Amino acid sequence: MTLDLALFLVLALVAVASALGMLLSRNAVYAALYLVLNFVTVAVFYLLLGAPFIAMAQVTVYAGAIMVLFLFVIMLLGSDALPKSQVLPWQKPLAIVMSVLLAAEAAYLLVTKAKPAGDVLPPAELVNTTENLRQLGNALFTDYLLPFEVVSILLLVAMVGAIVLTKKEKGAR
């Protein structure tokens, strides 16, 4: 077993455990922190694949900006603990059956379709990362400037909207 495979298996275990922790957590703040751990783990996966720019974008955009926005909304709404919900009697058996079917399908695909293909090397034109970053920046700020600005304004409006929705009047406190 190589070091890369061992690191991959450990990271896969952390990614699955943090995803399960996020889904099963009754506390919204803990769920958000589990999601941050999952984002960081995915960023390390990108580093293992030789994509440092995507890894840093993953950490900056998702684990940084979006998770800070999620935590602001959670703190402003004050709903850090989820209330007990009413469960319909057929939901739990259906969820168990669907989970077993998904696990069986994944096991079947791993056994029948997974064949190691050897080491994957990047194409020769992708080796020069400085030129690739320059091309990405040029494309982002020339061809895709309008969508980039629209997304930034949309995120700003969402944050201001969350603050306005949770703001209480002075007499209502």
Residue, then its C-alpha position, 0 to 999 in steps of 0.5 A: m500500500t502506497l502513501d497516497l492510497a493510505l492518505f486517500l483512505v484516511l481522507a475518505l473516512v474523514a469525508v464520509a464521517s463528516a458528511l454523516g455528522m452533518l446529516l445526523s447533527r441536531n445542532a445547526v452550528y455543529a452541522a455547519l462545522y461538519l460541512v466545513l470539515n467536509f469542504v476542507t477534506v475535498a480540498v485535500f483530495y484536489l491537492l492529491l490529484g494535482a489541482p492546487f488552484i481548485a483546492m485553494a478555490q474550494v477552501t476560499v469560496y466554500a469553506g471560507a465565504i459561503m460557510v461564514l454566510f451560513l453561520f451568520v444566518i444560523m446565528l441571526l435566526g437563532s435556530d441552532a437546535l432543530p426541533k423534534s419533527q413529526v415522522l410519518p410511519w412509512q418514512k423510516p422503512l422506506a429510508i432503510v430500503m432505499s439505503v440498502l438498495l443504494a449500498a447494494e448498487a454501489a457494491y455491485l458497481l465496485v465489484t464489476k466495473a472498477k478496474p485499476a487503470g494505472d497512474v493518471l498523468p496530466p496532459a502536457e499542456l496542463v503542466n504549466t500552471t502559471e499560464n493556465l491561471r493567467q488564461l483562467g483570470n483573463a477568461l473570468f474577467t473578460d468573457y465571464l465578467l457579467p455572470f461573475e458580478v451578478v453572482s457577487i451581487l446575488l450573494l450580497v443581496a442574500m446576506v442583506g435579506a437574511i439580516v432584514l428578515t431576522k431584524k426585530e423592531k426595537g419595541a418588539r424585544 
